[in-house]
Amino acid sequence: MTSQHYTAAVLGLGAMGLPMARRLASGLTVHGFDISAERVDLAEQAGVRPFGTAASAVDGADAVLLAVRNAEQLDTVLFGTDGIASALKPGAVVIMTSTVGVDAVVDVARRLADLGVELVDAPLSGGPVRAGEGDLLIVVGASAAARDTAAPVLDLLASTLTVVGDRPGDGQALKTVNQLLCGIHIAAAAEALALAHALGLDGEKTLEALQAGAAASFMLGNRGPRILQAWDEDGAEVLSRLDIFVKDLGIVTTAARAAALPTPLAAAAEQVFLQGQAQGRGALDDSAVVTVVAPRKPSGS
């Protein structure tokens, strides 16, 4: 199928959905839906065809891209009162880009298969800027046929596309491992920079030095500057909410318990993020986890 005859629908035009829709509209026919009229207007300006309901947006679409917050939202979008599952054409694919856990994706894939629709389990990494540039890391679990159908969408969005298995759930499994490391690394970066301040070190110079040596990590380099801003009155710009890691580390520790595998570091990181959420920091950038470790910027001796 040529791109001229291929239609993708993007449901949810939020922080990630809108730049992904814009990116897809550069090469495909794209339908868009969001409950926010403002977001729909922005999408339309980027060449996305707007629709008033989710069901009408997916009508005739070859691929439907979903970026939901959790497993409950996934179930509601597909099978709820106004769910889209019955509006999908046989042979279409649903591309699931969020981290919701293996069990939720396996269950949804089974229910969609009864309707002649395949699920492409494709959790992604990268923020809104990279989404708009087609520079996302995407891991995929899906049948070869489903991957072929989804290819026009995935190829436009991903700079790195890794097929980890032929079954929905395989992508979620790898993303679960990924989020274990990311959650621990963010919490560790926050502890390290808080300690640096407590020892009287300059935060920016410390960060620069650490990134040049063996202690360097992607999360230290990416979140480090925002961690240093988290103590400011306005905090850091919200690029990834703290409560996302409450969800994701919950998925990690639940999966580990089911596998009878101890994950003490992930469990400790989960508790730090949970504490931040309990203190009302859930909607802040995840770099605000440093304020759980040190509510005020430490002053060194």
Secondary structure, DSSP 8 states (H G I E B T S, - for coil): --GGG-EEEEE--STTHHHHHHHHHTTSEEEEE-S-HHHHHHHHHTT-EE-SSHHHHHTT-SEEEE--SSHHHHHHHHHSTT-SGGGS-TT-EEEE-S---HHHHHHHHHHHHTTT-EEEE--EE--HHHHHHT-EEEEEE--HHHHHHHHHHHHHHEEEEEEEESSTTHHHHHHHHHHHHHHHHHHHHHHHHHHHHHTT--HHHHHHHHHTSTT--HHHHHHHHHHHHTTSTT----SSBHHHHHHHHHHHHHHHHHTT---HHHHHHHHHHHHHHHTT-TTSBGGGGHHHH-SS-----
